[in-house]
Amino acid sequence: MGQLKSKLLHHSGGDIGNLKEDPDDQWSNLYREREKNHLYKWVGMRTGGGLLTAFEKEGEDGVLKFANEKFVSMMYEDGVAPQMIRFSDYAKWKKTIIEVLLLWQRDRFKYLQNVQLGKTEEGDDVGQFGSKFREHLGQWRLNKRGVEGETIIHLLLNREEPMCSEIARILITRYPGLANDIYLGDEMFGQSALHLAIVHDDYETVQLLLQNSAQVNARACGTFFLPEDQKTGRKVTDYQGYAYYGEYPLAFAACFGNKDIYDLLIQYGADPNLQDMFGNTILHMCVINYSNSMYSYAVRHWAKPADPNIVNAAGLTPLTLATKLGRKDIFEEMLELMKVVSLKIPMLKLDTLI
């Protein structure tokens, strides 16, 4: 798990979920947007922030007082109840963000005119993630979010600091609707607080989020989470990427090898046989990420065993994927776990793959 996390942290500049650093960033409109957005003053991207100062001075009372004075009005129903975020809401937010980008560097974002576009009934372009958008409950107003569509909870959990996690739990306990907000920007699209807590092995926060109705099958499918070769448009993939973990929270838990969190997610209804955009299940992801022990654990799980016979979009079961990718150790583990005969895989097919 350490290698996976260090790989992710290195690629993301130490802040999982944050925008990549750009040498021209300080001159861009994105930088300007960050500078004038209160969220980044309350929780700094890497250090500091007014909310953290309030916690250091007055603890939980300070956090709740700060929230009441500064950002209750930035939540739907003043934080009392979440609101259904519909496609038209997303399209309106997306259009505003695109306009911000194009104002400063039109030429740099010419690709926006060429991507596959989703459209509202009014014809508004919303980018390539329009087709992936699903209506969901959200607590933080879209027009009060960060430049990637993130909320204050995402910023806190990105910091991976005990104090920030504690503040996040205080806010989620007081405003349960915050458990369901997701990133809406293209890079981190779909990432939830649940994904972030899993990446950081934060069992306590994962449990609190699930207790407050966090979506156990939320899908993190932004460009950041794609295999590297899919970011350049290749049709065939080797599934290798800095942060390709199978979209679902359960897949994230499997890739990071956290069995306690895996069990908890199963308890709250997570399905190990759900398939991501490439048709990969939990078991495929274990093969891709060299997670031998988690593969065995998922197949033999006492409550909801994963099915080793599901084929992905390339027509590969976890076993045949292991041979294709040259994962000898996990292939041998599979043969120990189940009889090859019961898999009903023609030996000729295996011979051609090995």
N, C-alpha and C positions, 0 to 999 in steps of 0.2 A: 504493500500500500504506500509505503514511503516514497518509492520511485515514481508511482503514479502521481502523487500529490506534488512532489518536487518538479516533475515535468510540467504539470499544470501551472504551478506557481511561477516557474521560470518563463513560461510562454506568456503568461498574463501580467508579467511585471510585478508579481507579488500580490496582486489584488484580483482574486477570482471574481469575475463578473464585471470588472471595470473596463473602460475603453482602453485600447492599446495606446501607449504613448506615441506621439507623433512629433518629429522635430519641428514642424511648423504649427504645433498645437496652440501655442500661446498667441498666434496671430489669427486663429480660426474663429468662426462664429460659435463652434462648440465650446471653445474655451470661454468665450464671452458669456455664453449661456450658463456655464458652470459658475462663473464669477458672480452672476446676478441671481442665481438660484439659491434660495435660502437653505435648501437641503444640505448643500455642501459646506455651508457655514455651521450648521448644527451638528453634522457628522462629517469630519474631514475625510478625504479620500484615503489618506494614510495615517494622519495623526490629528489630534485635537478635535475641537468642535464644541459649540455651546451646550449641547445636550450632555456631553460627557462631563463638562465642567459642573453642570447642575447636579449630576449624579455624585460626583466627587465631594461636593459641598453638602448635599442634603439627602443623598441616597434615593430610595424609591419615591419618597415624597417630592424630592426635587425634580425627578423625571416627570412625574404626573403633573406637577405644577407647570413645568416648562411646556409640556404637551398641551395643557389646557389654555395656556396663554399664547402659544406660538402656532400650533398646527392642527388643533381640533377642527378648525374651519376648513382645512385642506382635505378633510375626509368627508365622504358622503354621510348625510344625516348626522353630522358632527361626531362621527365615530360610533354611533349607536347601532347601526346595521349596515352591512355591505349592500352594494347595488349591482344588478346584472350589467356587465360590460358587454354591449352588443357590437356587432360588426360596424355599424354606422359610427359608434363612438371611437372605435379603433381607427377607422378610416379618417375621421376628422383629426385625431391626434397625429396620425402618420403624415397627413398632408401638411400639417403645421411644421413638423420636424424637417420634412424634405425642403420646405420653403426656407427654413433657417439655414440649412446646408447650402442651398443653391445661391442664396443672397451673397455669400462671401466668396465662394470658389465654384462658380458655375461649371467651368471646364473640368475641374477635378471630379465632378460627380456626373459626367456625361453618361456613365454606365446606367444611371437611374432610368434613362430613357429607353434602355435596351432590355432591361430585365423583364421576365414574365410578370405581368401586372395583374393584381386583383383589382376589381372595381366595385364601387358602390352603385346603387341604382342611379345615382346622380352622375356617375362616370368619374368619380375621384380615384386617382391612382394611389394605391397603398403599398406597392412593392411586392416582392416575391413571396412574402409571408402572409399575404391576404388569404390564400387558399388554406393555410394551416391554422388560421385563427379560429378559435372556438369560443362561443359565449361562456362567460364565467363570472363568478361573483368577485367583486373587487371593492376595497374599502377606500383606497387613496384616489382622490380625483385625478383623472388623466392629465388635466391641464396644470396640475401642481406637482407633477413628477419630475424626475431627473431626465437628462438628455437621452438616456437609454430606456426610458419608461420605468425606471426603478423607483422604489419608495424608500423611506427612512429605514425600514426593517432590512432591506437588501444591503444598504450602505453599512449598517451595523454588523451584519453577519459577514460581509466581505472582509471586515477588519481582522477577523479571526483572533480576537482578544477576549479574554474572560469577561472583562468589564463591559465590552460592547454586547456580548451575548446575553449578559444579565440584563442590560437595559432593554434589549430586544424582547426578552421574556416578560419584563414588566409591562411593556407596551402591548404585547400580544394578549396578556392576561386581562388588561384593562380594555383593549379594543380587539376582540377576537377576529373581527373581519379582516384584519391585517394579515392573517395566516394564508389568505388565498391570492394575494396580489402577485402578478408575474411581470417579468421584464417584457416590454413590448417592442424594443428596438431590434433591428435585424440581427445583430451580432449575438445577443443573449436571449433571443426570443423564446419565451416559454419558461425560462428558468424561474423557479419559485424559491421562497425561503426554505422550503423543505429540501430542495436540491443542495442549497448552500450549507445547511446544517449537516447533511449527510457527508459532503465533501470534507467537512472539518471534524467528522466523528463526534458530533455534539449530540449525544443521545438525549440529554435533558431537553434540549430545544426541539429535537425531532418529536419527542413524546408530547410536548406541549402543543406543537403545531397540529399533530394528529388529533389530539383531544379537542382542538378548536376547529375541526372540520377542514383541515388542509386537504387539498386534492391529492390523494395517494397515487393517482395515475397521471399527474401533470407531466407534460412532455417538454423537455428542454431541447429545442431543435433549431436554434439559431446557427448562423454560419460558424461561430466559435466551436460548436459541438460536432461539426462534421469531420469525417476523415480528411486528411490533408489533400488527397488527390481529388476529392469532390469539390474543393474550393476553386479548382481550375477547370471544372466542367467535364472531367473524364467520365466516360460511361461505365468503365470497369474500375472496381476499387479493390485495394488490398486491406481496407478497413483501418489503416494505421492513422492515428491522429493524436494531437496533444490533449484533446478533451472529448474524444468520442467514447461515451460511456453508455450508449443505448437509450438515451432520452428519458426513460422512466426513473423515478426515485429508487425503485427496487433494483434496477440495473446498476445505478450509481453505487448502491450499497454493496452489490455483488462485486463490482470492479474494484472497490476500495477495501473489500474483504472484511466488512463489519457484520458479523453474524448476528449480534444483538439487535442492531438496527434492522437488518434483513428480517428477523423474526417479528419485530414490532410492526413493520410495514405489512407483512403477511397477515398479522393479527387484525389490521385495519382494512383488509380487503385487497391488497396488492396482488396482482396476478403474474406469476413468473413466465407465463406463456404468451403474454402480449408481445407484439412485434413492432419494431421501430420502422422508420421509413425505408430501411434496407431489408426488412423482413427478419431482422435478428432478434432473438429472444435472450433471456438471461444467460442461457447456456452458450449461445453463440458468443456473447460478450465475454464470458469467462475464458473461452478459447482465445479470443482476440487479445485479451489482456493478461494471458498467462496465469489465470486464477484457478489453479488446479484444485486447491482445497475447497474453494467456493463452488466449483462445478460439482464435486462430490457431495457437498452439503446440500446444494439445491436439488439435485436428483433424488436424494434420499430424505428430503425434508419431511418431518413427521406430520405437518399439517397440510401442506400443499406442494407435493413433489413437482418439479419441472419436467416437462416432456422432452426427451432427447430425440424424438423423431420428427420434430417440426422442421420444415425446410425454409430457408430464407429466400429472398427475391432472386438469388443466383442459383437456386435449386440445391442448396447445400444444407445438410443436417449439421449439428455441431461436430459429429464425428468426421464427416467428409470435409468440413471446413478445417478441422485440425490437420488433416493430411495435406490439404491444399496449401496451408500456411506453414507447414513443416513444424507443427507443435508436437514433437515426439513424446515429451513427458506427459502431456495431458491426454494424448491419444492412448498411451499405455494405461493411463488411469481409467479412461473410458472402458477399455477392454476388461479391466479388472472389475468394474462396476456392473457391467451387463454382458450377457452372452451375445456375441456377434450374430448368432443365429436368430435371436429374438428381434434383432433390429431389422431383419429381412432386407439386408443390403447385399445385392449380388457381389460375390467375391471378385468378379471381373471388374466391377466398378471400382472396388477398393484397389485392385491391382493397378488400374490405370491412374489412380490418384497418388499412390505411394511412390 
